[in-house]
């Protein structure tokens, strides 16, 4: 039986990575084979592209280059890691996926939706997560948390309005497809969020 593909999305400081690890532990405790991965990254080529994307650059990076690098990394990650694992029955939990490109490169950077849809379709076809969890919180809070954690990468240096637009795109996408998306209030404690997430997974686990 094919594994389930679950993606975790949200702006900086939403606590996705913590929840991804807790979720992987939970699924393992149920006896499911699980693979935890992330974007950009998740296979050798994509991890190399990740370094190019995250390092701050005094000369900047054209938004179109950024978008194409995200999808170059995603194409490799999906073909070399995600699809083979799902086919062998492993559950794949991914810290960010295509919704981040819509939120950051369309919402944040202002790239047009039509070409992004076309690129997304060219790379992914009909392939999409079984469940996408949106960890929602006010950008002010997210950025404060993220800045406490480590030195800011190229994205974390963006303005509050960038993340306000990114957040709006995540929520908008979730509104249009309530079956695939689940929104959680990421200002709650990690334990509360994890319990809610495990409850939401019950339907996927029954299949
Ligand atoms: P990361 O350190 O993984 O951020 P976080 O801990 O917040 O998930 O860095 C990934 C950065 O790349 C993050 O700021 C969001 C950005 N990103 C995009 O802009 N577009 C994308 O398609 C993806 C996958 C990530």
Boltz pocket constraint, residues with backbone or C-beta under 6 A from the ligand:
constraints:
  - pocket:
      binder: B
      contacts: [[A, 10], [A, 11], [A, 12], [A, 13], [A, 16], [A, 17], [A, 38], [A, 39], [A, 40], [A, 54], [A, 70], [A, 95], [A, 96], [A, 97], [A, 98], [A, 99], [A, 100], [A, 101], [A, 102], [A, 104], [A, 105], [A, 153], [A, 155], [A, 156]]
      max_distance: 6.0
